[in-house]
């Protein structure tokens, strides 16, 4: 890979800026000062240092975000902050959220630039589990829980797929669905004459929300989490 391309992908600056940084002697490769931005480097083996900071190349990145209220699940938006804008340490332009949470919803969101994994996790054919902690307007009866578990009419051609519902308190349930329809949980609760007051996603496939993350905080996935997601296709 060309040195200037590598520096751009590491978000050091624009192509013009990184060329200037190299020519100004701000970059070393394997301990040697370089002045030519078009030098070829091995991004996986060479040690590239910019302003005394070692740059480690990663083709794909994977972040777990505890999404706060008020931000949208998008890469850019004209009216509100986006989940991508919360990644203060990584300004790669190719990162995107896998799926979405509503602006007023919170919890687990995966951010990556791995399109193949995202496609695998979001494929309707795979029915990857999504688990939510839901605060409801009023308690659910056994009959209403049974209806949610069997599938309800949310105004589409087919009923929702069978879900798993656990009643935690009179005002809170935990529900696991296997689809990703628009406003699905809210529409399911409306179908049994109830209303969602708060919605927090706690799991996406085999990935569980790290409860040490405060709203708005994030961390990189561990290697074992990444491999589990890839090898199991999201843990159906």
N, C-alpha and C positions, 0 to 999 in steps of 0.2 A: 504494500500500500504506500502511496505517496505520503510524505511527512505532513504536508499541508492538509491533505484529506483526513488523515488521522486526527490532527489537531481540531479540525472542524467538527468531526464526529464526537470528539470529547468536549465539545462546546466551549473551546477556548476563545473562539471568536469567529468572525466571518472569514471567507477565504482571503480577502485582502488584508485583514487584520493579522491573521496567523502568518502570512508571508512576511509582514513587517516585523512581527515578533521574532521570527527565525533569523532574519537578516540583522536584527539588532542584538543577536547573541543571547537570546533568552531561553534557547532550547538546546539540550544536550541529548545525544543518543549513545548509550552505553558509555557514558562518562566523557564523551568527546563533543566539543562544541561544533555545531553545524551551522552553516550559513546559507544552505541551499534548500528552499522549501519543497523542491520537487525531488529530493533524495528519496530513494525507496527504503522502506523499513519493514521489518517483520513485526507486525503489531502484537503478535502473540508471544514473541520471545525477546525482542529488544527492550531495553530499559530507556524509556523516553521521559525526560524531566523538563518541566516548564516552571520557571521561577522557584526552583528547589522542591517542586511538588512532583512526585512520581505518578505518572499517568498509566493506569491499568486499563487496557482495552477490554471491553465486553461487547460482543456483537448484540446480545440480547440482555435486557434488564427486566427484573420482575419485582414489583413493589406491592406490599400489602398496606392499604390505607384505611384508617378508621375515619370514614367520611363524616364530616360535621354537617349540620343543617346549613342551608343558605348557599351552598355551592352546587353547581350543575355538573352532571356526569358528561363532560364534553372536553374537547381539546381547546376550543375557544368559544367565547360568547360575548356579545356586545353589551350585555346588561348586567352580568353577574360574574363572580369569580368561578373558575373551573377547578375540577379536581386535579388537573394536570398542573395548574399554577401553584398548587401546594407543594410540589416537589422542588423545594428550594435548592437542593444540592444537585439536581439533574435537570438540565434544560434541553435535553435532546428533543428535537422537534418531531421525532417519530413515535413518541410514547402516547398511548391512548388507553382509556378505560375499557375493560372487558365487560360488556353489558352496561347497565345503568341502574342508578338509584335515583328516585325523584329528588327534587331540590330540598324538600322537607324531610326526607328519609336519611337515616344514618347507618353506620356500620361498615362491614367488610366490602371493600372494592379492590379488585386486582387491576394494576396498571402495568403495562408492558409494551414492548415494540415487537413482540413475537406474534405475528399474524396467524401463523399456523396453529399455535396453541389456542389462541383466541377463537379461531374458527371451530376447533375441536370442542371447546368448552361451551360454545353458544349454539352448536348445531341442534336444531329441534329433534333430530333423530336420536340423539344421545340421552335426552331426558336427565341432564345433570341436576342433582339436588341443589336447592337453594333454601336455606333455613332462616326464618325471621322470628324475632321477638316482637309481638304486636300488643300494643295497648289498645283495648277496645272500649267502646262507649258504655256497653252494659254486658253482663255475663252471658255466656252461651249456654243454651240447654243441651242435653245429650242429643236430642234430635237434630239440632243445628250443627253440632260437632259431626254427627254422622253424615249429614248432607255435605259438609265441606270435605269430608274424607272420601265420599263416594264420587263427588264431582257436582258442580253447580252451574247453572245457566248465567253467564255474564254477558249475554247478548251476542254471542258468536255462533257459528254454525254447529259447533260441538260443545258439550259440557267440558269443564276443566277436567284434567286428568285427576285420578284419585290422589289425595294429599294425606299427610300425617299431621294430626293435631293433638297437642298436649295442653290441657287447661292448667295453668300454673296458679292463677288466682282468679277472683271474680272479674278482674279488669285486665288480665294478661294471659295470652296464649302464645305457644310456640308452634309455628306451622312450617312444614316442609313441602314445597311444591317441586315439580319436575319440568316446569315450562317457564317461559319468560314473557308472558303476554303483557301488554301495556297496562299499567296500574292494576296488575292482576290481583294482588292481595286486597286492595281497597275494593275492587269490584266483587271479589268473592264474599267479603264481609257484607257488602251492600245486598248481595243476593240472599242473605239470611237476616235482612233487616237490622244490620248493625253498622258501626262506623269505626274506621281506624283513626285513633287519636295520635298514635306515634308508631313508627315502624323502624326497626333496627335489624339489619342482616347480620347474622352471627356465623354463617357458614356458606361456602360456595364449593360444592363438591366435597373433596376431602380437606379443603383448606378451612381452618377455623380462625376466627378473629382473635388476634392476640390482645387479650384484655388489658395488657399493660400499656397499650397504645391509647393515649387520650384522643378525643375528637380532634381531627386535623393532623394528627401525627401519623407517621408511616415508617416502615422499615423494609429492607430488602428481604425477599424470601430466602430461606435457607436452601442449601443445595438439595437436601432431602425433600423439602416441600416442592421444589421445582420438579425433581425427578418423579415424585409421586403423582403430581398433576399430569406429567407427560406420559408416564407408563400406564396410568389407569384411565386416561382420558377424562379426568375430573372426578373419578369415583362416582359412578352412577348410583 
